[in-house]
Amino acid sequence: MVEKSIPNLKMPPFNTTLMGVLRGVFDYYGIPVSNGWLFGGSGHAFLINIHKELCPSGPYVWDYTPFYQLVRNLGIEVKDLGFFHYGSSPEERKRVESVLRKNIDDKIPCSMLNMDNQLISGYDDTRFFLQQPWPNLDFPPKTLTFQTWEELGKEVHVDFFAFFKTEKDADTTVVRESLSYAVDLARNPSRYKDGEDYHVGLDAYDTWINAVRGGHGHTHGNWWNGTVWCECREMASQYFLEIAAKFRGVSEEAKQLSKLYKGLAALLNRAREKELEDDRKVETLQEARKAEESCVVGVEKLLRSV
């Protein structure tokens, strides 16, 4: 039996599985970047995307194009290998599988997104090997059988990606462009949404509040969205501590933003609780929206000085 793999390609257990994939890729290529700088510099620390009924797909269905450019600033180029669905032909599947195998042969990391993001770490004669994001949880699947993709059942809505090392930009560029993205997410959210049922930025809080009032506040989707977006704001807090250390001219402003984002993360952590009464949940989300807006105002001010 033929078996090929990419050694030392590991996926850490972030709740934000896209960032778990990238963390693994950056580590594999030996690009020194902290978790806070990875989340913040890529802009993901500032994203929030909510479905009108709090579907758990919120963390996955948004316009990735500006995000890919920010990731490139950090030193990784992301190549989209295409989207495939349940009705994709055997020939289409064979073609993308051939690309994936060649990349693995060349020691180029790849990933897939179907329900969640996973690194593809190798293959044998019949299947790909997928990294599962969380220890002791047998989800999502750990293999993908060639052509049939039987492990996905009828839930086939899969994207494949490849990751290439490139030249990273200066820290000043990373910070300016990521913070500009953070502001634009809040000020021009329609640019980043994917479909009418999803809402980004400050609009996302209004959508979340309406969904709770509509009876969706005790669902898995409420918990999962809160879990992911809480982690992102925690990482935003870490990002601003690093900005404070690297850019002395805005050190105090950055430290204050770190505190604000940490407080916002705590609010989202509370809002995600399934047991929290709807009235309390709405109050918490209203407070979180105000906190997010204060953060954006602070980021706008800091941007003028970086």
C-alpha positions as CSV (number, residue, x, y, z in Angstrom):
1,M,0.0,0.0,0.0
2,V,1.3,3.5,-0.9
3,E,1.1,6.0,1.9
4,K,2.2,9.6,1.6
5,S,2.0,12.3,4.4
6,I,3.3,15.7,5.3
7,P,5.3,15.3,8.5
8,N,4.9,17.8,11.3
9,L,1.6,19.2,10.0
10,K,-0.6,19.5,13.0
11,M,-3.9,21.3,13.7
12,P,-4.4,22.8,17.1
13,P,-7.9,22.7,18.8
14,F,-9.1,26.3,18.2
15,N,-12.9,26.7,18.1
16,T,-12.3,28.9,15.0
17,T,-11.2,25.9,12.9
18,L,-10.1,28.1,10.0
19,M,-7.5,29.6,12.3
20,G,-6.6,26.1,13.5
21,V,-5.8,25.3,9.9
22,L,-3.7,28.4,9.5
23,R,-1.9,27.9,12.8
24,G,-0.9,24.5,11.5
25,V,0.3,25.9,8.2
26,F,2.3,28.7,9.8
27,D,3.9,26.2,12.2
28,Y,4.7,23.8,9.4
29,Y,6.4,26.5,7.3
30,G,8.3,27.8,10.4
31,I,6.8,31.3,10.2
32,P,7.1,32.8,13.7
33,V,3.7,34.3,14.6
34,S,1.8,34.3,17.8
35,N,-1.9,33.3,18.0
36,G,-2.9,36.9,18.7
37,W,-0.9,38.2,15.8
38,L,-2.3,35.5,13.5
39,F,-6.0,36.2,14.4
40,G,-5.5,40.0,14.5
41,G,-3.2,40.4,11.5
42,S,-5.5,38.3,9.4
43,G,-8.5,40.3,10.5
44,H,-10.4,37.3,11.8
45,A,-10.2,38.6,15.3
46,F,-12.7,41.3,14.3
47,L,-15.2,39.3,12.3
48,I,-18.7,38.5,13.5
49,N,-21.3,36.9,11.1
50,I,-24.7,35.8,12.3
51,H,-27.5,33.9,10.4
52,K,-31.0,35.3,10.9
53,E,-32.0,32.0,12.8
54,L,-28.6,31.6,14.5
55,C,-27.6,28.7,12.2
56,P,-24.2,27.3,13.4
57,S,-22.9,28.1,9.8
58,G,-22.3,31.7,10.8
59,P,-18.5,31.3,11.3
60,Y,-18.1,29.8,7.8
61,V,-20.4,31.7,5.3
62,W,-18.9,35.1,4.5
63,D,-16.7,36.8,1.8
64,Y,-13.2,35.5,2.4
65,T,-11.5,37.6,-0.3
66,P,-10.1,40.5,1.8
67,F,-9.2,37.9,4.5
68,Y,-7.0,36.1,2.1
69,Q,-5.1,39.3,1.3
70,L,-4.5,39.9,5.0
71,V,-3.2,36.3,5.4
72,R,-0.8,37.0,2.6
73,N,0.5,40.0,4.5
74,L,1.5,37.5,7.2
75,G,3.4,35.3,4.8
76,I,1.0,32.7,3.4
77,E,-0.8,32.7,0.1
78,V,-4.1,30.8,0.0
79,K,-5.2,29.1,-3.2
80,D,-8.9,28.1,-3.6
81,L,-9.0,24.8,-5.4
82,G,-12.8,24.9,-5.9
83,F,-16.2,24.2,-4.5
84,F,-17.9,20.8,-4.9
85,H,-21.4,19.5,-4.0
86,Y,-23.3,16.3,-3.7
87,G,-23.9,16.2,-7.5
88,S,-20.3,16.9,-8.5
89,S,-19.3,14.4,-11.2
90,P,-16.6,11.7,-10.7
91,E,-14.4,13.5,-13.2
92,E,-14.6,16.7,-11.2
93,R,-13.7,14.9,-8.0
94,K,-10.9,13.0,-9.7
95,R,-9.4,16.3,-10.9
96,V,-9.3,18.0,-7.5
97,E,-8.1,14.8,-5.8
98,S,-5.2,14.7,-8.3
99,V,-4.2,18.2,-7.4
100,L,-4.4,17.5,-3.7
101,R,-2.2,14.4,-4.0
102,K,0.4,16.3,-6.0
103,N,0.5,19.0,-3.4
104,I,0.9,16.5,-0.7
105,D,3.7,14.8,-2.7
106,D,5.4,18.3,-2.9
107,K,4.8,18.8,0.8
108,I,2.4,21.7,0.2
109,P,-0.3,21.8,3.0
110,C,-4.0,21.6,1.9
111,S,-7.3,21.8,3.7
112,M,-11.0,21.3,3.2
113,L,-14.1,23.0,4.5
114,N,-17.2,20.8,4.8
115,M,-19.1,21.6,8.1
116,D,-15.7,22.5,9.5
117,N,-12.2,23.3,8.4
118,Q,-9.6,20.4,8.4
119,L,-6.0,20.0,7.3
120,I,-5.4,17.2,4.8
121,S,-2.2,15.6,6.1
122,G,-1.7,12.7,3.7
123,Y,-3.3,9.8,1.6
124,D,-3.0,6.1,0.8
125,D,-4.4,4.0,-2.0
126,T,-8.0,4.7,-1.2
127,R,-8.4,7.8,0.9
128,F,-7.1,11.1,2.2
129,F,-6.2,11.6,5.9
130,L,-7.9,14.5,7.6
131,Q,-7.0,16.2,10.8
132,Q,-9.8,16.3,13.4
133,P,-9.8,19.7,15.2
134,W,-10.7,18.6,18.7
135,P,-9.2,15.8,20.8
136,N,-11.6,13.1,22.0
137,L,-14.3,14.2,19.6
138,D,-14.7,12.0,16.5
139,F,-16.0,14.8,14.3
140,P,-15.6,15.9,11.6
141,P,-14.5,12.7,9.7
142,K,-10.8,11.6,9.8
143,T,-10.7,10.3,6.3
144,L,-12.1,11.1,2.8
145,T,-12.5,8.2,0.5
146,F,-11.5,8.9,-3.1
147,Q,-14.3,9.8,-5.5
148,T,-17.2,8.6,-3.3
149,W,-16.5,11.0,-0.4
150,E,-18.8,8.6,1.5
151,E,-17.8,10.0,4.9
152,L,-19.7,13.2,4.1
153,G,-23.0,11.4,3.3
154,K,-25.3,13.8,1.5
155,E,-23.9,16.8,3.3
156,V,-21.4,17.6,0.5
157,H,-20.7,21.3,0.2
158,V,-16.9,21.2,0.3
159,D,-14.2,23.7,-0.6
160,F,-10.5,22.7,-0.9
161,F,-7.5,24.9,-0.4
162,A,-3.7,24.9,-0.8
163,F,-1.2,27.0,1.2
164,F,2.0,28.4,-0.1
165,K,4.8,30.3,1.7
166,T,5.4,33.8,0.5
167,E,7.2,37.0,1.6
168,K,5.5,38.6,4.5
169,D,4.9,42.4,4.8
170,A,6.2,44.8,7.4
171,D,4.4,44.9,10.7
172,T,3.2,48.4,10.0
173,T,1.4,47.1,6.9
174,V,0.0,44.2,8.8
175,V,-1.4,46.4,11.5
176,R,-2.7,49.2,9.2
177,E,-4.5,46.9,6.8
178,S,-5.9,44.6,9.5
179,L,-7.3,47.5,11.5
180,S,-8.7,49.1,8.4
181,Y,-10.5,45.8,7.7
182,A,-11.8,45.8,11.3
183,V,-13.3,49.3,10.8
184,D,-14.8,48.5,7.4
185,L,-16.4,45.3,8.8
186,A,-18.4,47.5,11.2
187,R,-18.9,50.5,8.9
188,N,-19.7,48.7,5.6
189,P,-20.9,45.2,6.6
190,S,-22.7,44.5,3.4
191,R,-19.4,44.2,1.6
192,Y,-18.6,41.1,3.5
193,K,-21.8,39.1,3.9
194,D,-22.6,36.1,1.7
195,G,-26.3,35.9,1.2
196,E,-29.3,37.8,2.6
197,D,-29.7,35.6,5.6
198,Y,-26.3,36.5,7.1
199,H,-25.2,39.7,8.7
200,V,-21.7,41.0,9.5
201,G,-20.3,43.6,11.9
202,L,-22.7,45.7,14.1
203,D,-25.6,44.4,12.0
204,A,-24.8,40.9,13.3
205,Y,-25.7,41.9,16.9
206,D,-29.1,43.2,15.8
207,T,-29.7,39.9,13.9
208,W,-28.6,37.9,16.9
209,I,-30.9,39.8,19.2
210,N,-33.8,39.4,16.8
211,A,-33.0,35.6,16.6
212,V,-33.1,35.3,20.4
213,R,-36.4,37.1,20.5
214,G,-37.6,34.7,17.8
215,G,-36.9,31.7,20.0
216,H,-33.4,30.6,18.8
217,G,-31.5,31.7,21.9
218,H,-31.2,28.2,23.4
219,T,-30.0,26.4,20.3
220,H,-26.7,24.9,19.4
221,G,-26.3,27.7,16.9
222,N,-26.4,30.4,19.6
223,W,-23.8,28.5,21.6
224,W,-21.5,27.8,18.7
225,N,-21.6,31.4,17.3
226,G,-20.9,32.8,20.7
227,T,-18.1,30.3,21.3
228,V,-16.3,31.2,18.0
229,W,-16.8,35.0,18.2
230,C,-15.8,35.0,21.9
231,E,-12.5,33.3,20.9
232,C,-11.9,35.9,18.2
233,R,-12.4,38.8,20.6
234,E,-10.0,37.2,23.1
235,M,-7.4,37.0,20.3
236,A,-8.1,40.6,19.4
237,S,-7.2,41.5,23.0
238,Q,-3.9,39.7,22.6
239,Y,-3.3,41.4,19.3
240,F,-3.5,44.8,20.8
241,L,-1.1,43.9,23.6
242,E,1.4,43.0,20.9
243,I,0.7,46.2,19.0
244,A,1.3,48.1,22.3
245,A,4.7,46.4,22.6
246,K,5.8,47.0,19.0
247,F,4.4,50.5,18.4
248,R,5.4,52.7,21.4
249,G,3.7,55.7,20.0
250,V,0.2,54.1,20.4
251,S,1.0,51.9,23.4
252,E,-1.5,53.3,25.8
253,E,-4.3,53.4,23.2
254,A,-3.5,49.8,22.2
255,K,-3.5,48.6,25.9
256,Q,-6.9,50.2,26.4
257,L,-8.3,48.5,23.3
258,S,-6.9,45.2,24.6
259,K,-9.0,45.7,27.8
260,L,-12.1,46.7,25.8
261,Y,-11.9,43.6,23.6
262,K,-11.3,41.3,26.6
263,G,-14.5,42.8,28.1
264,L,-16.4,42.2,24.9
265,A,-15.2,38.6,24.8
266,A,-16.6,38.1,28.3
267,L,-20.0,39.4,27.2
268,L,-20.1,37.0,24.2
269,N,-19.1,34.2,26.5
270,R,-22.1,35.0,28.6
271,A,-24.4,35.4,25.6
272,R,-23.5,31.9,24.3
273,E,-24.9,30.1,27.4
274,K,-27.9,28.0,26.5
275,E,-29.4,28.3,30.0
276,L,-29.3,32.1,30.1
277,E,-32.8,33.6,30.0
278,D,-33.8,35.3,26.8
279,D,-34.3,38.8,28.4
280,R,-30.8,38.5,30.0
281,K,-29.3,37.3,26.8
282,V,-30.8,40.3,24.9
283,E,-29.5,42.7,27.5
284,T,-26.0,41.1,27.3
285,L,-26.0,41.3,23.5
286,Q,-27.1,44.9,23.6
287,E,-24.2,45.7,25.9
288,A,-21.9,43.7,23.6
289,R,-23.0,45.7,20.6
290,K,-22.2,49.0,22.4
291,A,-18.8,47.5,23.5
292,E,-18.1,46.5,19.9
293,E,-18.9,50.0,18.7
294,S,-16.6,51.5,21.3
295,C,-13.9,49.2,20.2
296,V,-14.3,50.3,16.5
297,V,-14.1,54.0,17.5
298,G,-10.9,53.2,19.4
299,V,-9.5,51.4,16.4
300,E,-10.3,54.3,14.1
301,K,-8.5,56.7,16.5
302,L,-5.4,54.4,16.8
303,L,-5.3,54.0,13.0
304,R,-4.7,57.7,12.6
305,S,-1.4,57.3,14.6
306,V,0.1,54.0,13.4
